[in-house]
């Protein structure tokens, strides 16, 4: 199911009125962190359900589900969810949000020009250090960034001064910036925006950008499928969209 469902909080209450209060186990991509910490409490208050959730990069969550970790629903980048559906691990797809790769520096630091591919190339060559997530961490930006640096003709130069973040809630790229480990860094903009000590100076230019759709689905082994469906429905509501616009998830 690929169409975004639209429901208000009132409609959610009506839809949930015949569903006994349940505890939903959810696996959610770290890219949704800033929005989820606002929306989950709102959903719990509106529905009476409780949500137990944990974060990781999309690839990491997919590995966890394949490895046998239980969840009623999973919210990850759509390519990972599509693989899980094809494998029979997840039974449907609902698109939730959209985000892209942002570029950030420490708050108060100079803001180099990253507005065009040529400007970005000059900035990368001039930077003393560059940060992004490690490909092995399961995030979806690292491989795209490596291809982008190749496309710009600066892969060798950038690799020599790159520091990698593990990804996930305890390995954010923004931490590398704040700690002074890197001068400039790349990550999904929704994740960069969660750290008040970094400043997003722009997005990858359109010609180089990767837009990610984050999508949710009910797992094949869900114990609370109806409650999980209500949660997904809430995450597509107009109330949720307001939060996404503030957190870099409504590009």
N, C-alpha and C positions, 0 to 999 in steps of 0.2 A: 504494500500500500504506500504509494509515493506522494499522494496529495496531502498538503498540510491541512489538518483539521482545525477549525476555528471554534472556540468556545469561550464564553465568559465565565467568571468565577461562579455566578449564579447558576449557569447551565451545568457546570461541573457538579455543584451541590445537588442539583436535581437528578443528574445522571448517577450520582453515587448514593442516593438516598436508600436504594434497595440493596446496597453492597455492604456487608458487615465490615467494620473497621479492621484493617489488616496491616501487617508490617511488610513493606516492599523492600526487597534487596536489589540495589541498583549499582551498576558499574558505569561510571561517567568519565568521559575524557576531561583532562585538565583544562582543555581549551574552553570548557563551559563553566569553570570554577566561579568566576565573578558573578555570573547570573544565577547559578544553582544555589549559592548560599543565600540569595534573596528569595528565590522562587520556591524552594523546597519548604521552608517554614510557612509560606503563604498557602501552599497546597495542603500541608498538614492541617492547618487551621480551617481551611475551607472544606476539606473532605473527611476529616477524622482519621485518615490513614496516617501511618508512620513510615518514614523512609530511612533506611540504613544504606548509606552509599559510600563508595570509595573511588579515588581518582587514580589515573595513570594515563600515559599517552595511549592513543587509540590502538596502536599495534600491541602494546603491553596488555591492554584489557582483552583484546582478542585472544592473545596467548593464554591468559588466565582462564578465560571461558573454555577454550579448547582443552586446557589442562584439567578441567573438572571442577573449577570453582563455581559455586552455585550463584545464580542471579535470576531475578524475575524479569528484569529488563536491562538493556545495555544501550548506552548512548555514545556513539563513536563517529569518527569520520566515515562518510558514506561508502568509500571503497572497501573499508574493513568490514562494515556491516553487510555489504553485498556478498562478500566472501563467506561470512558466517551463515547467511541465508542459503547460499548455494550448498553449504556443507550440512544444512539441516539443523544448525545450532540455534537459529533465530527464525521466527515464522513470518515476520512482516517488517516493513520499513515505513517510517514516517519522518519526513524531513523537518528538522527543528530550527536550525540557524545556519548562517553563512559568515565566514570570516576569511581573512587573508593574512599574508606575511607582512608584519610591520618591522620598522627599523628604529632602534632606540639608543639613546646615550644616557649618561647619568644626569639627573636633574641639575640644571645650572651650567652644564658643560657646553662648549661651542656646538652649534648645529650645522654640520656639513651639508652640502647640497646632495640630495639623493633623488631629485625629481625626474631625472631622465637616465636611461642606461649609461650614457657617456659620463654624466655627473656622478652616478653611482660608482662607475669604474674608477674615476679619479679619486673618489673618497676612499674606496677600498685600498687603492695603492698607497694613499697617504696615511691611512690608519696604522697605528703602532700595533694594534691587536684587534682581533675580530672574534665574536662568539656566536655559537648556535648550538642546537642540541646534537647529541651523538646519534648517528644513524642506528646504532645497535639498541638504542633506548626505546624504539617503537614509535617515536614521533613521526609525523608525516612531512615535516618541513625540511629535514636535513638533506635527504636525497635531492629534493628540488633545488635547494640552495647550492649543492655541489654542482648540479647541472647548470645552474645560473652562472656561477663563477667560471665554469668552462666556456659558456656562451659569451661571456664578457672578455674572455682571454686572460683572466687573472687567477686561474685556479692554483697554479704553482705558488704564486706570490702570497695568496690568501692562506693557503694550507700551511705555509711556514710560520704564520703568526696567529693561527686559530686555536682557541681553547674551547673545549666541548663541555656542555652541561649534560647531566645524565637524563634530564627530562623528568616529568612527573612532579608531584607537589613538593618534593624535597630536593629537586634538582633543576630549578628554573633557570633559564638563561638570564633573566633579570637580576638574579643574585650575582652573577659574574660581573655585571655592570656596577652594581652597588658596592661590591667588594673591591672594585678597582682592578679586577683581573683582565677586563677587556675595555676597550675604548668605545666600541660600537658593536651592536649585536642584533640578531635577526630571530624572530619567533612569531608565532601567530599573534596578531595584535591584541586579541582578547586576553591572552596570557600576560603580555607586557603591561597592559593597562591595570592589572591587579596590584602592581607595585608602585606606590606613590613616589618612590625615590628615583624612578627612571622617567624619561620623557620620550614619547614617541615622536620622532622627527619626520616621519613619512612612511609610506608603504612602498613595497617594491613597485617600480614602474609597471604600468599596465602590460607592456610587452613581455614582462618577466614574471608577472604575478601568478600565484596559484591560489584560487579561491577554493576553500574547503566547505563542503556542506556537512554539517553534523546531523546524524540521523539516529533515531531510536527504534528499537524493536523489542517485542516480547520474546523471551527465550522459549525454546521447545520444552524445557523442563520446569517452566514457571509454576510456582505453587499458588501465586496470587495474580493470575492473569488479568482479572477484571480490575483490580486495584491498580495494577501496573498500567493498564490501558488508560485509566482515569488520570494517572500521573502524566503520561505522554500527551494526552489531550490538553491538560493544563499547560504543558510546556509549549503548546502551539497557540495559546490564547492571546487575545489582544493585550492582556496584562503582562504576559511574558514578553511580547514584542517591545513594549516600552522599556523593559530592562535590557533587552538585547541591543537596542539602539544606544544605550548608555555604556555598554561594555564591549563594543567592537564586534558584535555578533549578528548584525543586521546589514551587512554590506550588500 
